[in-house]
Amino acid sequence: MPMLQKLCCWDNKLTSLEGLNAPMLQELDCSFNQIVRLDFYNNINLRKIYCNDNQLTAIESLHYQQDLTFLDCSNNSLNDVFVGNNSNLEGLYTSNNQLTYIDVSSNLKLTELKANQNLMTSLNVKNGNNTNFTEFTALNNPNLTCVFVDNYTWSMKNWPNIDATSNFVENEAACNSLSVSE
């Protein structure tokens, strides 16, 4: 499969895509399967990944995907999604996982983030590009106290989709000031 550029294998009850050696692959849609682990080490040209609605507990080698613009890994069992090296990332959908922390501060082109229904305690969206976002949701994260943003006032006005217990903050000091001492 050395010349394969797009692979759509959604809704097939697949449990694995191990050994997928397609270096020219640019788009993968393996949604609605039963895949537990994905490793993209041999797929360095991926631009779009749709791996939502699986049983994923790990996505490996995402840091090799320098051209990645979109990742939908919603509805899985992921504890961690590291996208810090994906400088071209524009859209990230992570809803309905077990993520405790998301940091997209180095994703300067990001304009869409869906991070609903996770176990997050911290979310860092302070990337210098918040005013260009077209989609931002971080609802149903009962442990999320601080959402780090570029500008508190702008975020309060434009991003209503956070829980009442979540707060937009611009720095660690503002987050720490929210702590209630007994």
Contacts in CASP RR format, 6 or more apart in sequence:
PFRMAT RR
TARGET T0000
AUTHOR 0000-0000-0000
METHOD contacts of the structure
MODEL  1
MPMLQKLCCWDNKLTSLEGLNAPMLQELDCSFNQIVRLDFYNNINLRKIY
CNDNQLTAIESLHYQQDLTFLDCSNNSLNDVFVGNNSNLEGLYTSNNQLT
YIDVSSNLKLTELKANQNLMTSLNVKNGNNTNFTEFTALNNPNLTCVFVD
NYTWSMKNWPNIDATSNFVENEAACNSLSVSE
1 20 0 8 1.000
1 21 0 8 1.000
1 22 0 8 1.000
1 25 0 8 1.000
2 21 0 8 1.000
2 22 0 8 1.000
2 23 0 8 1.000
2 24 0 8 1.000
3 24 0 8 1.000
4 22 0 8 1.000
4 24 0 8 1.000
4 25 0 8 1.000
5 24 0 8 1.000
5 25 0 8 1.000
5 26 0 8 1.000
5 27 0 8 1.000
6 25 0 8 1.000
6 26 0 8 1.000
6 27 0 8 1.000
6 28 0 8 1.000
7 20 0 8 1.000
7 22 0 8 1.000
7 25 0 8 1.000
7 27 0 8 1.000
7 28 0 8 1.000
7 29 0 8 1.000
7 30 0 8 1.000
8 29 0 8 1.000
9 17 0 8 1.000
9 29 0 8 1.000
9 30 0 8 1.000
9 33 0 8 1.000
10 29 0 8 1.000
10 30 0 8 1.000
10 31 0 8 1.000
10 32 0 8 1.000
10 33 0 8 1.000
10 50 0 8 1.000
11 31 0 8 1.000
11 32 0 8 1.000
11 33 0 8 1.000
12 33 0 8 1.000
13 33 0 8 1.000
13 34 0 8 1.000
14 30 0 8 1.000
14 33 0 8 1.000
14 34 0 8 1.000
14 35 0 8 1.000
15 33 0 8 1.000
15 34 0 8 1.000
15 35 0 8 1.000
15 36 0 8 1.000
16 35 0 8 1.000
16 36 0 8 1.000
16 37 0 8 1.000
17 30 0 8 1.000
17 35 0 8 1.000
17 38 0 8 1.000
18 39 0 8 1.000
19 39 0 8 1.000
19 42 0 8 1.000
20 42 0 8 1.000
20 43 0 8 1.000
21 42 0 8 1.000
21 43 0 8 1.000
22 42 0 8 1.000
22 43 0 8 1.000
23 42 0 8 1.000
23 43 0 8 1.000
23 44 0 8 1.000
23 45 0 8 1.000
24 45 0 8 1.000
25 43 0 8 1.000
25 45 0 8 1.000
25 46 0 8 1.000
26 45 0 8 1.000
26 46 0 8 1.000
26 47 0 8 1.000
26 48 0 8 1.000
26 67 0 8 1.000
27 46 0 8 1.000
27 47 0 8 1.000
27 48 0 8 1.000
27 49 0 8 1.000
28 43 0 8 1.000
28 46 0 8 1.000
28 48 0 8 1.000
28 49 0 8 1.000
28 50 0 8 1.000
28 51 0 8 1.000
29 48 0 8 1.000
29 50 0 8 1.000
30 38 0 8 1.000
30 50 0 8 1.000
30 51 0 8 1.000
30 54 0 8 1.000
31 50 0 8 1.000
31 51 0 8 1.000
31 52 0 8 1.000
31 53 0 8 1.000
31 54 0 8 1.000
31 72 0 8 1.000
32 52 0 8 1.000
32 53 0 8 1.000
32 54 0 8 1.000
33 53 0 8 1.000
33 54 0 8 1.000
34 54 0 8 1.000
34 55 0 8 1.000
35 51 0 8 1.000
35 54 0 8 1.000
35 55 0 8 1.000
35 56 0 8 1.000
36 54 0 8 1.000
36 55 0 8 1.000
36 56 0 8 1.000
36 57 0 8 1.000
36 58 0 8 1.000
37 56 0 8 1.000
37 57 0 8 1.000
37 58 0 8 1.000
37 59 0 8 1.000
37 60 0 8 1.000
38 51 0 8 1.000
38 56 0 8 1.000
38 58 0 8 1.000
38 59 0 8 1.000
38 60 0 8 1.000
39 59 0 8 1.000
39 60 0 8 1.000
39 61 0 8 1.000
40 46 0 8 1.000
40 49 0 8 1.000
40 59 0 8 1.000
40 60 0 8 1.000
40 61 0 8 1.000
40 62 0 8 1.000
40 64 0 8 1.000
40 65 0 8 1.000
41 60 0 8 1.000
41 61 0 8 1.000
41 64 0 8 1.000
43 65 0 8 1.000
44 64 0 8 1.000
44 65 0 8 1.000
44 66 0 8 1.000
45 67 0 8 1.000
46 65 0 8 1.000
46 67 0 8 1.000
46 68 0 8 1.000
47 67 0 8 1.000
47 68 0 8 1.000
47 69 0 8 1.000
47 70 0 8 1.000
48 68 0 8 1.000
48 69 0 8 1.000
48 70 0 8 1.000
48 71 0 8 1.000
49 65 0 8 1.000
49 68 0 8 1.000
49 70 0 8 1.000
49 71 0 8 1.000
49 72 0 8 1.000
49 73 0 8 1.000
50 72 0 8 1.000
51 59 0 8 1.000
51 71 0 8 1.000
51 72 0 8 1.000
51 73 0 8 1.000
51 76 0 8 1.000
52 72 0 8 1.000
52 73 0 8 1.000
52 74 0 8 1.000
52 75 0 8 1.000
52 76 0 8 1.000
52 93 0 8 1.000
53 74 0 8 1.000
53 75 0 8 1.000
53 76 0 8 1.000
54 75 0 8 1.000
54 76 0 8 1.000
55 76 0 8 1.000
55 77 0 8 1.000
56 73 0 8 1.000
56 76 0 8 1.000
56 77 0 8 1.000
56 78 0 8 1.000
57 76 0 8 1.000
57 77 0 8 1.000
57 78 0 8 1.000
57 79 0 8 1.000
58 78 0 8 1.000
58 80 0 8 1.000
59 73 0 8 1.000
59 78 0 8 1.000
59 81 0 8 1.000
62 68 0 8 1.000
62 71 0 8 1.000
62 81 0 8 1.000
62 82 0 8 1.000
62 83 0 8 1.000
62 85 0 8 1.000
62 86 0 8 1.000
63 82 0 8 1.000
63 84 0 8 1.000
63 85 0 8 1.000
63 86 0 8 1.000
65 86 0 8 1.000
66 85 0 8 1.000
66 86 0 8 1.000
66 87 0 8 1.000
66 88 0 8 1.000
67 88 0 8 1.000
68 83 0 8 1.000
68 86 0 8 1.000
68 88 0 8 1.000
68 89 0 8 1.000
69 88 0 8 1.000
69 89 0 8 1.000
69 90 0 8 1.000
69 91 0 8 1.000
69 109 0 8 1.000
70 89 0 8 1.000
70 90 0 8 1.000
70 91 0 8 1.000
70 92 0 8 1.000
71 81 0 8 1.000
71 83 0 8 1.000
71 86 0 8 1.000
71 89 0 8 1.000
71 91 0 8 1.000
71 92 0 8 1.000
71 93 0 8 1.000
72 93 0 8 1.000
73 81 0 8 1.000
73 93 0 8 1.000
73 94 0 8 1.000
73 97 0 8 1.000
74 93 0 8 1.000
74 94 0 8 1.000
74 95 0 8 1.000
74 96 0 8 1.000
74 97 0 8 1.000
74 114 0 8 1.000
75 95 0 8 1.000
75 96 0 8 1.000
75 97 0 8 1.000
76 96 0 8 1.000
76 97 0 8 1.000
77 97 0 8 1.000
77 98 0 8 1.000
78 94 0 8 1.000
78 97 0 8 1.000
78 98 0 8 1.000
78 99 0 8 1.000
79 97 0 8 1.000
79 98 0 8 1.000
79 99 0 8 1.000
79 100 0 8 1.000
80 99 0 8 1.000
80 101 0 8 1.000
81 92 0 8 1.000
81 94 0 8 1.000
81 97 0 8 1.000
81 99 0 8 1.000
81 102 0 8 1.000
83 89 0 8 1.000
83 92 0 8 1.000
83 104 0 8 1.000
83 107 0 8 1.000
84 103 0 8 1.000
84 104 0 8 1.000
84 106 0 8 1.000
84 107 0 8 1.000
85 106 0 8 1.000
86 107 0 8 1.000
87 106 0 8 1.000
87 107 0 8 1.000
87 108 0 8 1.000
87 109 0 8 1.000
88 109 0 8 1.000
89 104 0 8 1.000
89 107 0 8 1.000
89 109 0 8 1.000
89 110 0 8 1.000
90 109 0 8 1.000
90 110 0 8 1.000
90 111 0 8 1.000
90 112 0 8 1.000
91 110 0 8 1.000
91 111 0 8 1.000
91 112 0 8 1.000
91 113 0 8 1.000
92 102 0 8 1.000
92 104 0 8 1.000
92 107 0 8 1.000
92 110 0 8 1.000
92 112 0 8 1.000
92 113 0 8 1.000
92 114 0 8 1.000
92 115 0 8 1.000
93 112 0 8 1.000
93 113 0 8 1.000
93 114 0 8 1.000
94 102 0 8 1.000
94 113 0 8 1.000
94 114 0 8 1.000
94 115 0 8 1.000
94 118 0 8 1.000
95 114 0 8 1.000
95 115 0 8 1.000
95 116 0 8 1.000
95 117 0 8 1.000
95 118 0 8 1.000
95 137 0 8 1.000
96 116 0 8 1.000
96 117 0 8 1.000
96 118 0 8 1.000
97 117 0 8 1.000
97 118 0 8 1.000
98 118 0 8 1.000
98 119 0 8 1.000
99 115 0 8 1.000
99 118 0 8 1.000
99 119 0 8 1.000
99 120 0 8 1.000
100 118 0 8 1.000
100 119 0 8 1.000
100 120 0 8 1.000
100 121 0 8 1.000
100 122 0 8 1.000
100 143 0 8 1.000
101 120 0 8 1.000
101 121 0 8 1.000
101 122 0 8 1.000
101 123 0 8 1.000
102 113 0 8 1.000
102 115 0 8 1.000
102 118 0 8 1.000
102 120 0 8 1.000
102 122 0 8 1.000
102 123 0 8 1.000
102 124 0 8 1.000
103 124 0 8 1.000
104 110 0 8 1.000
104 113 0 8 1.000
104 124 0 8 1.000
104 125 0 8 1.000
104 127 0 8 1.000
105 124 0 8 1.000
105 125 0 8 1.000
105 126 0 8 1.000
105 127 0 8 1.000
105 148 0 8 1.000
106 127 0 8 1.000
107 127 0 8 1.000
108 127 0 8 1.000
108 128 0 8 1.000
108 129 0 8 1.000
109 129 0 8 1.000
110 125 0 8 1.000
110 127 0 8 1.000
110 129 0 8 1.000
110 133 0 8 1.000
111 129 0 8 1.000
111 132 0 8 1.000
111 133 0 8 1.000
111 134 0 8 1.000
111 135 0 8 1.000
112 133 0 8 1.000
112 134 0 8 1.000
112 135 0 8 1.000
112 136 0 8 1.000
113 125 0 8 1.000
113 133 0 8 1.000
113 135 0 8 1.000
113 136 0 8 1.000
113 137 0 8 1.000
113 138 0 8 1.000
114 135 0 8 1.000
114 137 0 8 1.000
115 123 0 8 1.000
115 137 0 8 1.000
115 138 0 8 1.000
115 141 0 8 1.000
116 137 0 8 1.000
116 138 0 8 1.000
116 139 0 8 1.000
116 140 0 8 1.000
116 141 0 8 1.000
117 139 0 8 1.000
117 140 0 8 1.000
117 141 0 8 1.000
118 140 0 8 1.000
118 141 0 8 1.000
119 141 0 8 1.000
119 143 0 8 1.000
120 138 0 8 1.000
120 141 0 8 1.000
120 143 0 8 1.000
120 144 0 8 1.000
121 143 0 8 1.000
121 144 0 8 1.000
121 145 0 8 1.000
122 144 0 8 1.000
122 145 0 8 1.000
122 146 0 8 1.000
122 148 0 8 1.000
123 138 0 8 1.000
123 141 0 8 1.000
123 144 0 8 1.000
123 146 0 8 1.000
123 147 0 8 1.000
123 148 0 8 1.000
124 148 0 8 1.000
125 136 0 8 1.000
125 147 0 8 1.000
125 148 0 8 1.000
125 149 0 8 1.000
125 150 0 8 1.000
126 148 0 8 1.000
126 149 0 8 1.000
126 150 0 8 1.000
126 170 0 8 1.000
127 150 0 8 1.000
128 150 0 8 1.000
129 150 0 8 1.000
130 149 0 8 1.000
130 150 0 8 1.000
130 151 0 8 1.000
130 154 0 8 1.000
130 155 0 8 1.000
131 150 0 8 1.000
131 151 0 8 1.000
131 154 0 8 1.000
131 158 0 8 1.000
133 158 0 8 1.000
133 159 0 8 1.000
136 158 0 8 1.000
136 159 0 8 1.000
136 161 0 8 1.000
137 161 0 8 1.000
137 162 0 8 1.000
138 144 0 8 1.000
138 147 0 8 1.000
138 161 0 8 1.000
138 162 0 8 1.000
138 163 0 8 1.000
138 166 0 8 1.000
139 161 0 8 1.000
139 162 0 8 1.000
139 163 0 8 1.000
140 163 0 8 1.000
141 163 0 8 1.000
141 166 0 8 1.000
142 163 0 8 1.000
142 165 0 8 1.000
144 162 0 8 1.000
144 163 0 8 1.000
144 165 0 8 1.000
144 166 0 8 1.000
145 165 0 8 1.000
145 166 0 8 1.000
145 167 0 8 1.000
145 175 0 8 1.000
145 178 0 8 1.000
146 166 0 8 1.000
146 167 0 8 1.000
146 169 0 8 1.000
146 174 0 8 1.000
146 175 0 8 1.000
146 178 0 8 1.000
147 155 0 8 1.000
147 162 0 8 1.000
147 166 0 8 1.000
147 167 0 8 1.000
147 168 0 8 1.000
147 169 0 8 1.000
148 169 0 8 1.000
148 170 0 8 1.000
148 171 0 8 1.000
148 175 0 8 1.000
149 155 0 8 1.000
149 159 0 8 1.000
149 168 0 8 1.000
149 169 0 8 1.000
149 170 0 8 1.000
150 170 0 8 1.000
151 170 0 8 1.000
152 168 0 8 1.000
152 169 0 8 1.000
152 170 0 8 1.000
152 174 0 8 1.000
155 168 0 8 1.000
156 168 0 8 1.000
159 168 0 8 1.000
162 168 0 8 1.000
167 175 0 8 1.000
167 178 0 8 1.000
169 175 0 8 1.000
169 178 0 8 1.000
END
